[in-house]
Amino acid sequence: MLYHTSKGSGSKVIIFIHGNSSDHTSWQEVLKYMPENEYTFLAVDLPGHGKSFRSKDPAGDYSLGGMVKHVKEFIKSNSVKPYILVANSLGANIVGEIAPDLPNCKGIMLLGSTAVGKGLTINEAILPNPNVGICFSETFTDEQLNNLIGDAAFSLSEPLKETVRKAFYATDPKVRSALGFSIMNNEYTDELANIEKTKLPLALVYGEQEKLCKIDAINVCGLKSWRNNPITIYNSSHFSQLDQPESFAKLVGEFAQDCFK
């Protein structure tokens, strides 16, 4: 079972799924601005991340397919109440993979999405940024990680940068190599088509200063999105939830209200 934090006591559930080499702490600032009496918030740690288990079978548990399996099990065990999914970066790929099997789901929000499909390849979804390489490598230097954080975030305080650093260091290094192998071997389905087939409300959100993924990549695939177009969070980058937590929380709240009508 995956580790997760729970906050709030509402009858409507919002499940947060982080990205590669991050963890549940990437949502901690957002939750400060969300109404706890109206919603229950679950922030999950992916396999090999945060406080979730370290695998003795990295190729099985840390591949994209392995991540999908464990997240699907987590959602099924926590989906008695209606819920929406909020996913960042790699979390968007995972949601795209499990989209055909989402009991009680009322909506999907993708932040800084790297989901692929409908003719959109992984090379087209991710910008050609040299700092991304360590996300798929077991080894990296402090300088490389600092450069990545500089591109992934707009203007984080030093304590929040340290939060991101700790999550990266705490991730099992074999996670990154297993994910890289999955991508290299095209071990993914048409994630965007999967999401489209659900006919669920879909919100696409990007940071104004996004430097890791292409802001308009999904939009050109013709998916119908909430409010018709991708939504920009100003003065933020790939980690909009840390750069501008209050603005992002407001957006999540408005999307949730529409989805739970």
Residue pairs with C-beta under 8 A, 6 or more apart in sequence:
1 73
1 74
1 77
2 44
2 45
2 46
2 47
2 52
2 53
2 70
2 71
2 73
2 74
3 24
3 44
3 45
3 50
3 51
3 52
3 53
4 24
4 42
4 43
4 44
4 45
4 74
4 78
5 24
5 41
5 42
5 43
6 40
6 41
6 42
7 31
7 36
7 40
7 41
7 43
8 34
8 35
8 36
8 37
8 38
8 39
8 40
8 41
9 36
9 37
9 40
10 35
10 36
10 37
10 38
10 39
10 40
11 40
11 81
12 38
12 39
12 40
12 81
12 82
12 83
12 84
12 256
12 260
13 39
13 40
13 41
13 42
13 78
13 79
13 81
13 82
13 83
13 84
14 34
14 39
14 40
14 41
14 42
14 83
14 84
14 86
14 252
14 256
15 42
15 43
15 44
15 75
15 78
15 83
15 84
15 85
15 86
16 24
16 27
16 30
16 41
16 42
16 43
16 44
16 86
16 87
16 88
17 44
17 46
17 71
17 85
17 86
17 87
17 88
17 91
17 94
17 95
18 24
18 26
18 27
18 43
18 44
18 45
18 46
18 49
18 88
18 89
18 90
18 91
19 26
19 88
19 89
19 90
19 91
19 112
20 89
20 90
20 135
20 175
20 176
20 179
21 49
21 135
21 167
21 168
21 171
21 175
21 176
22 49
22 88
22 89
22 164
22 167
22 168
22 171
23 45
23 46
23 49
23 50
23 51
23 167
23 170
23 171
24 43
24 44
24 45
24 50
24 51
25 50
25 163
25 166
25 167
26 88
26 163
26 164
26 167
26 239
26 241
26 242
27 41
27 43
27 241
28 43
28 163
29 160
29 241
29 242
29 245
30 241
30 245
30 248
30 249
30 252
31 41
31 43
31 249
32 245
32 249
33 245
33 246
33 249
33 250
34 41
34 249
34 252
34 253
35 253
39 256
40 81
42 78
44 52
44 71
44 74
45 51
45 52
46 52
46 67
46 70
46 71
46 90
46 91
46 94
46 175
47 53
47 55
47 61
47 62
47 66
47 67
47 70
47 175
48 54
48 55
48 58
48 61
48 62
48 171
48 172
48 174
48 175
49 167
49 170
49 171
49 172
49 175
50 167
50 170
50 171
53 61
54 172
55 61
55 62
55 66
55 172
55 174
58 172
58 174
58 175
58 177
58 178
59 66
59 178
59 181
60 66
61 67
61 70
62 172
62 174
62 175
62 178
62 179
63 178
63 179
63 181
63 182
63 187
64 93
64 94
64 97
64 179
64 182
64 183
64 187
64 188
65 97
65 182
65 187
66 178
67 90
67 94
67 179
68 94
68 97
68 98
71 94
71 98
72 98
72 101
75 83
75 85
75 98
75 102
75 103
76 103
79 102
79 103
79 104
79 105
80 104
81 104
82 104
82 105
82 106
82 260
83 104
83 105
83 106
84 105
84 106
84 107
84 108
84 109
84 255
84 256
84 259
84 260
85 95
85 102
85 105
85 107
85 108
85 109
86 109
86 111
86 252
87 94
87 95
87 108
87 109
87 110
87 111
87 113
88 111
88 112
88 238
88 239
88 241
89 111
89 112
89 113
89 114
89 212
89 213
89 238
90 114
90 179
91 110
92 110
92 111
92 112
92 113
92 114
92 115
92 191
93 114
93 115
93 116
93 188
93 191
95 108
95 110
95 115
95 191
95 195
96 115
96 116
96 117
96 188
96 189
96 191
96 192
96 194
96 195
97 188
97 189
97 191
97 194
99 108
99 191
99 194
99 195
99 197
99 198
100 194
100 197
100 198
102 198
102 200
105 198
105 200
106 200
106 201
106 259
106 260
107 200
107 201
107 202
107 203
107 226
107 255
107 256
107 258
107 259
108 195
108 198
108 200
108 201
108 202
108 203
109 202
109 203
109 205
109 226
109 252
109 255
110 202
110 203
110 204
110 205
110 218
111 205
111 206
111 240
111 241
111 248
112 205
112 206
112 207
112 210
112 212
112 213
112 238
112 239
112 240
113 125
113 204
113 206
113 213
113 218
114 122
114 125
114 126
114 212
114 213
115 125
115 191
115 192
115 195
115 218
116 122
116 124
116 125
116 188
116 190
116 191
116 192
117 189
117 190
117 191
117 192
117 193
117 194
117 221
118 190
118 192
118 193
118 196
118 221
118 222
118 223
119 221
120 192
120 217
120 218
120 220
120 221
122 183
122 188
124 214
124 217
125 213
125 214
125 217
125 218
126 132
126 212
126 213
126 214
127 210
127 211
127 212
127 213
127 214
129 151
129 211
129 212
131 144
131 147
131 148
131 150
131 151
132 148
132 212
133 144
134 140
134 144
134 145
134 148
134 176
135 148
135 176
135 179
136 176
136 177
136 179
136 180
136 183
137 176
137 177
137 180
138 173
138 174
138 176
138 177
139 173
145 165
145 168
149 156
149 161
149 164
149 165
151 211
151 212
151 237
151 238
152 164
152 211
152 212
152 237
152 238
152 239
153 160
153 161
153 164
153 237
153 238
153 239
153 242
153 243
154 207
154 208
154 209
154 235
154 236
154 237
154 239
154 243
154 244
155 235
155 243
156 164
156 239
156 242
156 243
160 242
163 242
164 239
164 242
182 188
192 218
192 221
192 223
195 202
195 223
196 223
196 224
200 259
201 226
201 255
201 258
201 259
202 223
202 224
202 225
202 226
203 225
203 226
203 227
203 231
203 251
203 255
204 218
204 219
204 223
204 225
204 226
204 229
204 230
204 231
205 230
205 231
205 232
205 233
205 240
205 248
205 251
206 213
206 215
206 230
206 231
206 232
206 233
206 240
207 232
207 233
207 236
207 237
207 238
207 239
207 240
207 243
207 244
208 232
208 233
208 234
208 235
208 236
208 237
209 235
209 236
209 237
210 237
210 238
211 237
211 238
212 237
212 238
213 238
215 230
215 232
216 230
218 225
218 230
219 225
219 229
219 230
226 255
226 258
231 251
233 240
233 243
233 244
233 247
233 248
233 251
234 244
234 247
235 243
235 244
236 243
236 244
236 247
236 248
237 243
240 247
240 248
241 248
